[in-house]
């Protein structure tokens, strides 16, 4: 099913369905965002959950210049829900989105995830797997993991072992503790890191979004972190949509072959335009696009050959001369 938003006034995207949310639901659409003071393309992308470079491209603007206050930006936020849960949190690393399923509602939040690097200390990639929320912390103290202390030492930097609550605490005002070791879902004091691969594995959420998410999450709520850069869905009107994301962690090999497998698994290989599929694989835009074959217009036999506008004008003038 497809759900579209108009002008963006909400802090997150909400879908309400009496019968629940199904996997491969298509959400988002073409929206309008009005630029506010302090906005950059990066921050707008973090708020709306889109790659920031898509915004100036879609609006014919220069990438290296911040948009002026009051500018109305056209932004396409259309994406496919990768998986359905009866209740709980679903995080898909490639689309950097947290999906909250609760009371037949789906609310989505853009997030920041772990760096796609490995160094002498270890890997900073966000771990996949099932989890539960075991604790909700307000104004948390940050006990700096030993791995981060070692990383800082190797770079010749000093880092405190314990950071008390306050404006300098990277965990912000709210943190959700999961059963996956070292993985927190928390507010961030670095908004520019949201919708990017910048953390040490934790899930970072914008302050305005975390304030909304925190009271909706219950202790012992289940969740799962998955890794799927390619998603496909069939809309109510029969059109097939494909969403292709960058394989930042390099886990699927050939993105084109992976896209083919995902499409074939749904039994849709004979129902898509593979040229459109290849284009999406090439651009990795992260936006769900229609990859259905373009209908071929067939001229009705009774109409006879179509005449050009110029020829019709000539015939009309000829009738006047007669």
HELIX and SHEET records of a PDB file:
HELIX    1   1 UNK A   41  UNK A   48  1                                   8    
HELIX    2   2 UNK A   52  UNK A   59  1                                   8    
HELIX    3   3 UNK A  146  UNK A  154  1                                   9    
HELIX    4   4 UNK A  191  UNK A  193  5                                   3    
HELIX    5   5 UNK A  207  UNK A  214  1                                   8    
HELIX    6   6 UNK A  255  UNK A  265  1                                  11    
HELIX    7   7 UNK A  274  UNK A  283  1                                  10    
HELIX    8   8 UNK A  301  UNK A  303  5                                   3    
HELIX    9   9 UNK A  309  UNK A  321  1                                  13    
SHEET    1   A 3 UNK A   2  UNK A   3  0                                        
SHEET    2   A 3 UNK A  26  UNK A  27  1                                        
SHEET    3   A 3 UNK A  79  UNK A  80 -1                                        
SHEET    1   B 9 UNK A  13  UNK A  16  0                                        
SHEET    2   B 9 UNK A 105  UNK A 114 -1                                        
SHEET    3   B 9 UNK A  97  UNK A 102 -1                                        
SHEET    4   B 9 UNK A  88  UNK A  92 -1                                        
SHEET    5   B 9 UNK A 222  UNK A 226  1                                        
SHEET    6   B 9 UNK A 129  UNK A 138 -1                                        
SHEET    7   B 9 UNK A 174  UNK A 178 -1                                        
SHEET    8   B 9 UNK A 184  UNK A 187 -1                                        
SHEET    9   B 9 UNK A 203  UNK A 205  1                                        
SHEET    1   C 3 UNK A  13  UNK A  16  0                                        
SHEET    2   C 3 UNK A 105  UNK A 114 -1                                        
SHEET    3   C 3 UNK A 197  UNK A 199  1                                        
SHEET    1   D 2 UNK A  30  UNK A  34  0                                        
SHEET    2   D 2 UNK A  72  UNK A  76 -1                                        
SHEET    1   E 2 UNK A 142  UNK A 143  0                                        
SHEET    2   E 2 UNK A 162  UNK A 163 -1                                        
SHEET    1   F 3 UNK A 230  UNK A 234  0                                        
SHEET    2   F 3 UNK A 240  UNK A 244 -1                                        
SHEET    3   F 3 UNK A 289  UNK A 290 -1                                        
END                                                                             
